[in-house]
Amino acid sequence: MPSTGNPAPDDLSSLLETHRLWVATDGTHGEQADLRDLDLVGRSFWRADLRQARLDGSDLAGANLDHADLRGASLRGARLASASLWQANLGKADLRGADLRGAKLDHADLRGADLTGADTDGVSLEHALLDDAGRAAGP
């Protein structure tokens, strides 16, 4: 089924650089990445710093998120079907209601991630760190 999200911005790489600066300066410079409801199907975010990024409702089906840092990111209702998240850090990420069918999360860090209502059918989790994964995120 084709994506119904909004098209990705033309300046995606500069948006990610601005976000990296926002993370590095604890929010005093740059801007938090807002990638909600975007069509990011098949895109490469290899080694991207997406800590605390907003990706709710985005279509990341088949995307390459290998080694990406998604700690504390919000991926509520995101479509990550068949995405590769090998060695991605999803610590304390919000994945409530996400579509993870067939995603590759081998060696990923999911400690403290909220997977409530996520579709994990066919997910590969070989050697993944799962301590406290699945619990609702606390305050």
C-alpha positions, 0 to 999 in steps of 0.5 A: 500500500502506498504511503499517504504521508506528506512529502519529505522536505527538500532540505531534509539533510539541513533539517537533520543538521539543525536538529543535531545542533539542537540536541548538542546544545540542549535546545539553546541553538538549532531546532527540534526535528519535526518529521511527523506524518511524512512520507519517508519510505525507503529513506536512509537515516544511517547513523542519524542523530534523531534523539527526541525527534518527532516522527509520529505517524511518519511512514518509514517503511523499508527505511535504513535506520541502522545505527541511528540514535532515536533515544527518547524519540516519538514514533507513535503510530509510525510505520516502520514495516520492513525497516532496518534498525540494526544496532539502533538506539531506541532507549525510552522511545515512544513506539505506541501503536507503531507498525513494526511488522517485519522490521529488523531490530537485531542488536538494537537497544530498546531499553525502556521503550514503550511498545504498547499496541505496536504491531511486532509481527515478524520482528527480528530481535536477535541480541536486542536489549529489551530491559523494561521495553513494552512498559508504558513510559513513566513521567 
